[in-house]
Amino acid sequence: MILIWIISSTLIISFLSLVGVFTLAIKEDLLQRMLLLLVGFSAGALAGGAFLHLLPESLEQLKPGETFIYALIGFTLFFLLERLFHWRHCHEGKCDVHAFTYLNLYGDGLHNFIDGLVIAASFIASIPLGIATSMAVASHEIPQEIGDFGVLVYGGFSKYKALFFNLLSALTAVLGGVVGYYLSTTISSLAPMLLPITAGGFIYISASDLIPELHKEKNNFKANFAFLLFVLGLIFMWGMTFLEH
């Protein structure tokens, strides 16, 4: 039963990579407005998932000092990973687009595999926690996958090739989920540590990557509306806490 939940959740998250195809029919200005709202909601969902789900679950199994040390490790690890994959961003207005596309796929594949492990660990802990974690991951994946699809097309991929390789990269989440399930004994023993580490990563992504994008918006109405979506993301994850009880 748990394996079905894991596979179903990771498959749904993987198929979010296909959302990019719809951007081809959307005007650039409309797409940008939609992305800002998605970024706001994702930032709230990730922060809410960390503070309302992952950290409280970890505190039931670890001492507070241990929990927050692991959370800091996760925060620092994601900081380091972003530094290692700094090639994701253009520097001084110049981009090696061709190399960027394949490195982007490689980095996303690894990230999605880790997401699968995290989702497996969460479902092993409890099904409601697994659902909440999957929701938090999915909310972040939507704007990210739209961006990834755009990068691949911009890098010279046809839309069908971009969809195929983006989906292939996303499906590593399913592999991670299955590996996590069959290594359940190991994952279960690591879950108390893995959960706050993941929480630290969620906090880093929300505070370091997503929220700064909201501050860049010069239109106060759009920025305030995105903030409301951020609050909605928090409320959404707060509502998910009732499923755990």
C-alpha positions in Angstrom: 0.0 0.0 0.0 2.8 2.4 0.9 4.7 1.6 -2.3 1.5 2.5 -4.3 1.3 5.8 -2.5 5.0 6.5 -3.2 4.9 5.5 -6.9 1.6 7.4 -7.5 2.9 10.6 -5.8 6.3 10.6 -7.6 4.6 9.8 -10.9 2.2 12.8 -10.5 5.1 15.0 -9.6 7.1 13.7 -12.6 4.3 14.4 -15.0 4.3 18.0 -13.9 7.3 18.3 -16.1 4.9 18.2 -19.1 3.3 21.5 -17.9 5.8 23.4 -20.1 4.0 22.5 -23.3 1.2 24.9 -22.4 3.6 27.8 -22.2 4.0 27.8 -25.9 0.5 29.2 -26.4 0.9 31.8 -23.7 2.1 35.3 -24.3 5.3 36.2 -22.6 3.8 39.0 -20.4 1.0 36.7 -19.2 3.4 33.9 -18.5 5.5 36.2 -16.4 2.5 37.3 -14.3 1.5 33.6 -13.8 5.0 32.6 -12.8 5.2 35.3 -10.1 2.0 34.0 -8.5 3.3 30.4 -8.7 6.5 31.5 -7.1 4.7 33.2 -4.3 2.5 30.1 -3.6 5.5 27.8 -3.9 7.5 29.9 -1.4 4.7 29.7 1.1 4.1 26.0 0.6 7.8 25.1 1.0 8.2 27.2 4.1 4.9 25.8 5.5 6.0 22.3 4.7 9.3 22.8 6.6 7.9 24.5 9.7 4.5 22.9 10.0 5.3 19.3 8.9 8.9 18.2 8.6 10.4 19.9 11.6 7.5 19.0 14.0 7.7 15.4 12.8 11.4 15.3 13.4 11.0 16.9 16.9 8.9 13.8 17.9 11.9 11.6 17.2 15.0 13.8 17.9 16.1 16.2 20.5 15.5 19.9 19.6 19.2 20.6 19.4 19.7 17.7 17.0 16.8 18.6 14.9 17.9 22.2 14.3 21.5 21.1 13.7 20.3 18.8 10.9 18.1 21.6 9.6 21.1 23.8 9.4 23.1 21.1 7.7 20.3 20.9 5.1 20.2 24.6 4.6 24.0 24.7 4.2 23.9 21.7 1.9 21.4 23.3 -0.5 23.5 26.5 -0.4 26.5 24.4 -1.4 24.6 22.6 -4.1 23.5 25.9 -5.6 27.1 27.1 -5.6 28.2 23.9 -7.3 25.5 24.3 -9.9 26.0 28.0 -10.4 26.2 27.2 -14.1 22.4 27.2 -14.0 22.6 31.0 -14.2 24.0 33.4 -16.8 27.0 35.5 -15.7 27.8 38.9 -17.2 25.1 38.5 -19.7 26.7 35.5 -21.4 25.5 31.9 -21.3 26.9 28.7 -22.8 23.4 27.6 -23.7 24.2 24.3 -25.3 26.1 23.0 -22.3 23.5 24.6 -20.0 20.7 22.4 -21.3 22.4 19.1 -20.6 23.9 20.1 -17.3 20.4 21.4 -16.3 19.0 18.0 -17.1 21.7 16.2 -15.1 21.3 18.4 -12.1 17.5 18.1 -12.2 17.7 14.4 -12.5 19.8 14.2 -9.3 17.6 16.6 -7.5 14.4 14.7 -8.4 16.0 11.4 -7.3 16.6 12.9 -3.9 13.1 14.2 -3.9 11.9 10.6 -4.4 14.0 9.4 -1.5 12.5 12.1 0.7 9.0 11.3 -0.3 9.6 7.6 0.3 10.9 8.4 3.8 7.9 10.7 4.5 5.4 8.0 3.5 7.2 5.4 5.5 6.8 7.7 8.5 3.1 8.3 7.9 0.9 8.6 4.8 -0.4 12.1 5.7 3.2 13.3 6.1 4.0 11.8 2.7 1.0 13.6 1.1 2.1 16.9 2.7 5.7 16.5 1.6 4.5 15.5 -1.9 2.3 18.7 -2.0 5.2 20.9 -1.0 7.5 19.3 -3.6 4.9 19.5 -6.3 4.1 23.2 -5.6 7.8 24.0 -6.1 8.1 21.8 -9.2 5.4 23.6 -11.3 7.2 26.9 -11.8 10.6 25.1 -11.9 9.4 22.8 -14.7 8.0 25.7 -16.7 11.4 27.3 -16.4 13.3 24.1 -17.2 11.2 23.6 -20.3 11.9 27.1 -21.5 15.6 26.6 -21.0 15.7 23.4 -23.1 13.7 25.0 -25.9 15.9 28.1 -25.8 19.0 25.9 -25.9 17.9 24.4 -29.2 15.7 21.5 -28.3 12.5 21.0 -30.3 9.4 21.2 -28.0 9.0 17.4 -28.3 12.6 16.7 -27.5 12.5 19.1 -24.6 9.3 17.5 -23.2 10.8 14.0 -23.5 14.1 14.8 -21.8 12.5 16.9 -19.2 10.1 14.1 -18.4 13.0 11.6 -18.4 14.8 13.7 -15.9 11.7 14.1 -13.7 11.0 10.3 -13.6 14.2 9.9 -11.5 11.9 10.9 -8.7 10.0 7.6 -9.2 13.3 5.7 -9.1 14.3 7.5 -5.9 10.9 6.6 -4.4 11.2 2.9 -5.2 14.9 2.8 -4.0 13.8 4.5 -0.8 11.0 2.0 -0.3 13.1 -1.1 -0.8 15.8 0.4 1.5 13.1 1.1 4.0 15.0 -0.1 7.0 17.9 2.1 6.2 15.6 5.0 5.2 13.5 4.6 8.3 16.6 4.8 10.5 17.7 7.9 8.5 14.3 9.5 8.4 14.6 11.4 11.7 17.8 13.0 10.2 16.5 13.2 6.6 13.4 15.1 7.5 15.0 18.2 9.1 17.7 18.2 6.5 15.0 18.4 3.9 13.3 21.1 5.9 16.5 23.1 5.9 16.6 22.7 2.1 12.9 23.8 1.7 13.6 26.9 3.9 16.7 27.7 1.8 14.8 27.5 -1.5 11.9 29.5 -0.2 13.9 32.2 1.5 17.0 32.4 -0.8 15.6 31.6 -4.3 11.8 32.3 -4.4 11.1 35.2 -2.0 13.8 37.4 -3.5 12.1 37.0 -6.9 8.9 38.5 -5.3 11.0 41.5 -4.1 12.2 42.1 -7.7 8.7 42.9 -8.9 8.4 46.7 -9.3 4.6 46.7 -9.6 3.3 46.9 -6.1 -0.1 45.4 -7.0 1.6 42.3 -8.5 4.0 42.0 -5.6 1.3 42.3 -3.0 -0.9 39.8 -4.9 2.1 37.4 -5.0 2.5 37.9 -1.2 -1.1 36.9 -0.7 -0.4 33.7 -2.7 2.6 33.2 -0.3 0.2 33.4 2.6 -2.2 31.1 0.8 0.6 28.6 0.5 1.2 28.8 4.2 -2.5 28.3 4.9 -2.7 25.4 2.5 0.1 23.6 4.3 -1.4 24.5 7.7 -4.6 22.9 6.5 -2.7 19.8 5.6 -1.7 19.4 9.3 -5.2 18.3 10.1 -4.8 15.3 7.9 -1.9 14.2 10.1 -4.2 14.2 13.2 
